[in-house]
């Protein structure tokens, strides 16, 4: 009888496991997970020199997780289920300013930060949107990776018509399915790294709107504006089945003003490499850099830059205007929410680097001097 009872228990457990596996499988087939490249998209992927043995690769050997005898699964489970260190998520509302994006002066060259890596840029008469995430959660699983209180003040309805949508890579904190679906009727043109076009095609966008780019591709928008897709050191994927089937990139936007060239660098995500020195050699002066500065961890130092590496990257490019992004909205690592700002504020002391620290929604002027407070130190004032 005991054996029969044990058999029944094991049988029911097996049934439960099978049902859960089927549920997970079906869930991962939903639209939010995107699509694998196929047809013309797959042809472009396979023709890339950066697509090697069935996947995109960094130029340097780049492990996602390192420095431990534990398996990747063990590290992931520990990160997901371990108790958050104190201060990783603020227990108060973060301050912000809501700029009216629909009524900006047409000739005003500005940038607006929406928190994390989401940006609105107006330059050369064009409106550019970068990695927009307006959902409450940077995840396909509800109630995970929730935005900090006070950081989600903008929505798609607050945006004017967008000339160019730029996506750096397809992770959920950069490519948000609900936001992209809602943006459909506001976007004139999309520029994405190779393979990401497959996601947009599944989500109802037409192929004629999408330009899929490889590293070192140059896109001429008009006589006054060019965009360069550049190398990054990261990885991609929205599920276990599509890891590194799309490319990741940084971008450089080049604006011609009165026979002069203004260059704005958008780092995307990525660890340090010699590419920043190469960017300096290729482009010469770079005026402004929005740099990934947050979600770093000793367990993944090759795919996200530590604060001191951000400084090295900026110095390699000889950029003086540093705007740290990829922080202050989501908890994706175990450092305190304000550690990126504190660290960079200290590291830029006695340097020629101009650290720009706007609140979410504040205007950043691209061709004028900016002055911002250390708002993270005086939350009670707001």
C-alpha positions as CSV (number, residue, x, y, z in Angstrom):
1,X,0.0,0.0,0.0
2,X,2.8,2.4,0.8
3,X,4.4,1.7,-2.6
4,X,1.1,2.4,-4.3
5,X,0.6,5.6,-2.4
6,X,4.1,6.7,-3.3
7,X,3.5,5.9,-6.9
8,X,0.3,8.0,-6.9
9,X,2.2,11.0,-5.4
10,X,5.0,10.7,-8.0
11,X,2.4,10.4,-10.8
12,X,0.6,13.5,-9.7
13,X,3.9,15.4,-9.3
14,X,4.9,14.3,-12.8
15,X,1.5,15.5,-14.2
16,X,1.9,18.9,-12.4
17,X,5.5,19.3,-13.8
18,X,4.3,18.4,-17.3
19,X,1.4,20.9,-17.1
20,X,3.8,23.6,-15.9
21,X,6.2,22.9,-18.7
22,X,3.4,23.1,-21.3
23,X,2.2,26.4,-19.7
24,X,5.7,27.9,-19.8
25,X,6.2,26.7,-23.4
26,X,2.9,28.3,-24.5
27,X,3.6,31.5,-22.6
28,X,7.0,31.8,-24.3
29,X,5.3,31.6,-27.6
30,X,3.3,34.7,-27.0
31,X,4.0,37.9,-28.9
32,X,6.0,39.6,-26.1
33,X,8.9,37.2,-26.7
34,X,9.3,38.4,-30.3
35,X,10.4,36.2,-33.2
36,X,13.4,34.6,-34.7
37,X,14.8,36.1,-37.9
38,X,13.4,34.5,-41.0
39,X,13.2,35.2,-44.8
40,X,15.1,38.4,-45.7
41,X,15.8,39.2,-42.1
42,X,17.6,35.8,-41.7
43,X,19.5,36.3,-45.0
44,X,20.9,39.7,-43.7
45,X,21.8,38.0,-40.4
46,X,23.7,35.2,-42.0
47,X,25.6,37.6,-44.3
48,X,27.0,39.5,-41.3
49,X,30.7,39.0,-40.5
50,X,29.7,39.2,-36.9
51,X,27.4,36.1,-37.2
52,X,29.6,33.1,-36.5
53,X,28.6,29.5,-36.2
54,X,24.9,30.2,-35.8
55,X,25.1,33.3,-33.5
56,X,26.2,36.8,-33.2
57,X,29.5,37.2,-31.3
58,X,31.5,40.0,-29.7
59,X,34.9,40.6,-31.1
60,X,36.5,39.7,-27.8
61,X,35.7,36.5,-25.8
62,X,32.8,37.7,-23.6
63,X,31.2,35.5,-20.9
64,X,28.0,36.7,-19.5
65,X,28.7,35.4,-16.0
66,X,32.2,34.8,-14.6
67,X,34.3,34.4,-11.5
68,X,32.5,31.6,-9.8
69,X,32.4,27.8,-9.6
70,X,28.7,28.0,-9.5
71,X,26.7,27.3,-12.6
72,X,25.0,30.1,-14.6
73,X,21.6,28.7,-13.4
74,X,22.7,28.8,-9.8
75,X,23.9,32.4,-10.1
76,X,20.7,33.4,-11.8
77,X,18.5,31.7,-9.2
78,X,20.5,33.4,-6.4
79,X,20.1,36.8,-8.0
80,X,16.4,36.3,-8.6
81,X,15.5,34.9,-5.1
82,X,18.1,36.4,-2.8
83,X,17.0,39.1,-0.5
84,X,17.7,42.6,-2.0
85,X,20.5,44.5,-0.2
86,X,19.2,47.6,1.5
87,X,18.9,50.5,-0.8
88,X,18.7,48.7,-4.1
89,X,15.1,49.9,-4.5
90,X,14.2,53.4,-3.1
91,X,11.4,53.3,-0.6
92,X,10.2,56.8,-1.7
93,X,9.0,58.5,-4.8
94,X,11.8,59.7,-7.1
95,X,11.5,63.4,-8.3
96,X,10.9,64.2,-11.9
97,X,9.8,67.1,-14.2
98,X,7.3,66.7,-17.1
99,X,8.4,68.6,-20.1
100,X,5.8,69.2,-22.8
101,X,7.3,67.2,-25.7
102,X,4.7,68.2,-28.2
103,X,5.4,71.9,-27.9
104,X,9.1,72.2,-28.0
105,X,10.6,74.9,-30.2
106,X,11.3,73.3,-33.6
107,X,14.9,74.6,-33.7
108,X,15.7,73.6,-30.1
109,X,18.3,70.7,-29.9
110,X,17.5,68.9,-26.7
111,X,17.4,65.5,-25.0
112,X,14.9,64.3,-22.5
113,X,15.5,61.3,-20.3
114,X,12.7,59.0,-19.3
115,X,14.8,57.0,-16.8
116,X,17.0,54.0,-17.4
117,X,18.0,54.1,-21.1
118,X,14.9,55.6,-22.7
119,X,15.6,58.9,-24.4
120,X,13.8,61.5,-26.5
121,X,16.1,63.6,-28.8
122,X,15.3,66.5,-30.9
123,X,18.1,67.6,-33.2
124,X,18.5,68.7,-36.9
125,X,14.7,69.2,-36.9
126,X,14.1,65.4,-36.3
127,X,12.5,63.8,-33.3
128,X,14.3,60.6,-32.3
129,X,13.2,58.1,-29.7
130,X,15.7,55.6,-28.1
131,X,14.9,52.4,-26.3
132,X,11.5,53.5,-25.0
133,X,10.1,51.6,-22.0
134,X,6.9,53.1,-20.6
135,X,5.6,49.9,-19.0
136,X,5.5,49.5,-15.3
137,X,7.6,46.3,-15.6
138,X,10.8,45.7,-17.7
139,X,9.8,42.0,-18.1
140,X,7.3,39.8,-19.9
141,X,6.4,38.4,-16.5
142,X,4.0,40.7,-14.6
143,X,5.1,42.1,-11.3
144,X,8.9,41.6,-11.9
145,X,11.4,44.3,-12.5
146,X,9.0,47.0,-11.5
147,X,9.8,50.6,-12.2
148,X,10.7,52.7,-9.1
149,X,7.9,54.9,-7.8
150,X,7.8,58.3,-9.6
151,X,9.8,57.2,-12.6
152,X,7.0,56.3,-15.0
153,X,5.5,59.7,-15.6
154,X,5.5,59.6,-19.4
155,X,3.4,57.5,-21.7
156,X,3.2,57.1,-25.5
157,X,0.4,59.6,-25.6
158,X,2.8,62.3,-24.4
159,X,5.0,61.9,-27.4
160,X,4.8,63.8,-30.7
161,X,5.1,62.0,-34.0
162,X,8.5,60.3,-34.0
163,X,10.8,60.5,-37.1
164,X,13.3,57.8,-36.0
165,X,13.0,55.0,-33.5
166,X,16.4,53.6,-32.4
167,X,16.8,50.3,-30.6
168,X,20.2,49.3,-29.2
169,X,19.3,45.6,-28.5
170,X,16.3,43.4,-27.7
171,X,16.5,43.0,-23.9
172,X,13.2,43.8,-22.1
173,X,14.6,46.9,-20.4
174,X,15.3,48.4,-23.9
175,X,12.7,46.8,-26.2
176,X,9.3,46.9,-24.5
177,X,6.5,45.1,-26.3
178,X,3.5,47.1,-24.9
179,X,5.3,50.4,-25.6
180,X,6.3,49.3,-29.2
181,X,2.7,48.1,-30.0
182,X,1.3,51.4,-28.8
183,X,3.8,53.5,-30.8
184,X,2.9,51.9,-34.1
185,X,1.0,54.8,-35.5
186,X,3.5,57.4,-34.3
187,X,6.7,56.0,-35.9
188,X,7.9,57.0,-39.3
189,X,11.2,55.0,-39.5
190,X,12.9,52.4,-37.3
191,X,16.6,51.6,-37.2
192,X,17.6,48.4,-35.3
193,X,20.5,46.0,-35.2
194,X,20.3,43.0,-37.4
195,X,17.7,40.4,-36.4
196,X,15.6,42.8,-34.3
197,X,13.5,43.6,-37.3
198,X,11.9,40.1,-36.9
199,X,10.4,41.2,-33.6
200,X,8.9,44.3,-35.2
201,X,7.5,42.3,-38.1
202,X,5.7,40.0,-35.7
203,X,4.3,43.0,-33.9
204,X,2.6,44.3,-37.0
205,X,5.1,46.8,-38.4
206,X,5.7,46.9,-42.1
207,X,9.1,46.0,-43.6
208,X,9.4,49.4,-45.5
209,X,9.6,51.2,-42.2
210,X,12.5,49.2,-40.8
211,X,16.2,49.5,-41.5
212,X,18.3,46.6,-40.0
213,X,21.9,47.6,-39.5
214,X,25.3,45.9,-38.8
215,X,28.2,47.4,-37.0
216,X,29.9,50.1,-39.0
217,X,26.8,50.8,-41.2
218,X,26.1,54.4,-42.0
219,X,22.6,55.7,-42.5
220,X,22.1,59.1,-44.1
221,X,18.8,60.6,-42.8
222,X,19.2,63.9,-44.8
223,X,21.8,66.5,-45.6
224,X,22.1,67.5,-41.9
225,X,21.9,64.2,-40.1
226,X,23.6,60.8,-40.2
227,X,23.5,57.8,-37.9
228,X,26.3,55.3,-37.5
229,X,25.7,51.8,-36.0
230,X,28.7,50.9,-34.0
231,X,30.2,47.9,-32.1
232,X,29.2,47.1,-28.5
233,X,30.2,44.3,-26.1
234,X,27.0,42.7,-24.9
235,X,24.6,39.9,-25.8
236,X,20.9,39.6,-26.9
237,X,17.8,37.4,-26.6
238,X,14.3,37.5,-25.2
239,X,14.2,33.8,-24.3
240,X,16.5,30.8,-24.0
241,X,15.7,29.9,-27.6
242,X,16.8,33.1,-29.3
243,X,20.0,34.0,-27.4
244,X,22.3,36.0,-29.7
245,X,20.2,35.7,-32.8
246,X,20.0,39.4,-33.0
247,X,22.8,42.0,-32.8
248,X,23.5,44.6,-30.2
249,X,24.9,48.0,-31.0
250,X,25.8,51.5,-30.0
251,X,24.9,54.5,-32.2
252,X,26.6,57.8,-33.1
253,X,24.4,60.6,-34.4
254,X,26.1,63.2,-36.5
255,X,24.5,66.6,-37.0
256,X,25.7,69.2,-39.4
257,X,25.3,72.8,-38.1
258,X,26.7,75.8,-40.1
259,X,29.4,73.7,-41.7
260,X,30.4,72.2,-38.3
261,X,29.8,68.7,-37.1
262,X,28.2,67.9,-33.8
263,X,28.5,64.2,-32.6
264,X,26.3,62.5,-30.0
265,X,27.2,59.0,-28.8
266,X,24.7,56.6,-27.4
267,X,26.5,53.7,-25.8
268,X,23.8,51.0,-25.5
269,X,24.8,48.3,-23.1
270,X,28.2,46.8,-22.9
271,X,31.4,46.2,-21.1
272,X,34.7,47.9,-21.7
273,X,36.9,47.2,-24.7
274,X,39.4,49.0,-27.0
275,X,36.5,50.1,-29.3
276,X,36.2,53.5,-27.6
277,X,39.7,54.4,-28.6
278,X,38.8,53.2,-32.1
279,X,35.7,55.5,-32.1
280,X,37.9,58.4,-31.3
281,X,40.3,57.5,-34.1
282,X,37.4,57.1,-36.6
283,X,35.3,60.2,-35.8
284,X,37.7,62.6,-34.1
285,X,35.8,64.9,-31.8
286,X,32.7,63.5,-30.0
287,X,30.8,66.2,-28.2
288,X,28.4,64.3,-26.0
289,X,28.1,60.8,-24.6
290,X,25.0,59.1,-23.1
291,X,26.8,56.2,-21.3
292,X,25.4,53.0,-19.8
293,X,26.2,53.5,-16.1
294,X,24.3,51.1,-13.9
295,X,23.3,47.5,-13.3
296,X,26.9,46.5,-13.0
297,X,28.0,43.6,-10.9
298,X,31.3,41.7,-10.2
299,X,29.5,38.6,-11.6
300,X,29.1,40.1,-15.1
301,X,31.8,42.7,-15.6
302,X,32.3,42.0,-19.3
303,X,28.8,42.9,-20.4
304,X,28.1,46.0,-18.2
305,X,30.7,48.7,-17.4
306,X,31.7,49.4,-13.8
307,X,31.8,53.1,-12.9
308,X,35.5,53.5,-13.2
309,X,35.3,51.9,-16.6
310,X,32.7,54.4,-17.7
311,X,35.3,57.1,-16.9
312,X,37.9,55.3,-18.9
313,X,35.6,54.9,-21.9
314,X,34.8,58.6,-21.9
315,X,38.5,59.5,-21.6
316,X,39.3,57.1,-24.5
317,X,36.8,59.0,-26.6
318,X,38.0,62.3,-25.2
319,X,34.4,63.3,-24.5
320,X,33.8,66.1,-21.9
321,X,30.0,65.9,-21.6
322,X,29.0,62.7,-19.9
323,X,25.4,61.8,-19.3
324,X,25.0,58.5,-17.3
325,X,22.0,56.4,-18.2
326,X,20.8,52.8,-17.5
327,X,20.1,53.8,-13.9
328,X,17.4,55.2,-11.5
329,X,14.4,53.3,-12.8
330,X,14.8,49.5,-12.5
331,X,16.7,47.2,-10.1
332,X,18.6,44.8,-12.3
333,X,21.7,44.4,-10.0
334,X,22.4,44.5,-6.3
335,X,24.0,47.9,-6.0
336,X,22.0,50.7,-4.4
337,X,19.8,52.6,-6.7
338,X,21.9,55.8,-6.5
339,X,25.3,54.2,-6.5
340,X,26.0,55.0,-10.2
341,X,25.4,58.7,-9.6
342,X,27.4,58.8,-6.4
343,X,30.3,56.9,-7.9
344,X,30.5,59.0,-11.1
345,X,30.1,62.2,-9.1
346,X,33.2,61.3,-7.1
347,X,35.2,59.9,-10.1
348,X,34.7,63.0,-12.2
349,X,36.1,65.3,-9.5
350,X,39.3,67.0,-10.6
351,X,38.7,65.9,-14.2
352,X,37.7,67.8,-17.3
353,X,34.5,65.7,-17.6
354,X,31.3,67.6,-17.3
355,X,28.9,65.2,-15.5
356,X,25.2,65.8,-16.5
357,X,22.7,64.5,-13.9
358,X,19.2,65.6,-14.9
359,X,16.1,64.4,-13.2
360,X,13.7,62.4,-15.3
361,X,12.0,64.8,-17.7
362,X,14.4,67.7,-17.5
363,X,15.7,69.3,-20.6
364,X,19.3,68.6,-21.6
365,X,20.5,71.3,-24.0
366,X,22.9,69.8,-26.7
367,X,24.5,73.1,-27.7
368,X,24.3,75.1,-24.5
369,X,25.7,74.8,-21.0
370,X,23.6,72.7,-18.6
371,X,23.4,72.9,-14.8
372,X,21.8,70.2,-12.7
373,X,21.5,69.6,-9.0
374,X,22.6,66.5,-7.1
375,X,18.9,65.6,-6.8
376,X,19.6,62.1,-5.5
377,X,21.2,63.6,-2.4
378,X,18.3,65.8,-1.5
379,X,15.1,63.8,-2.3
380,X,13.3,65.5,0.6
381,X,13.4,68.8,-1.3
382,X,11.2,67.5,-4.0
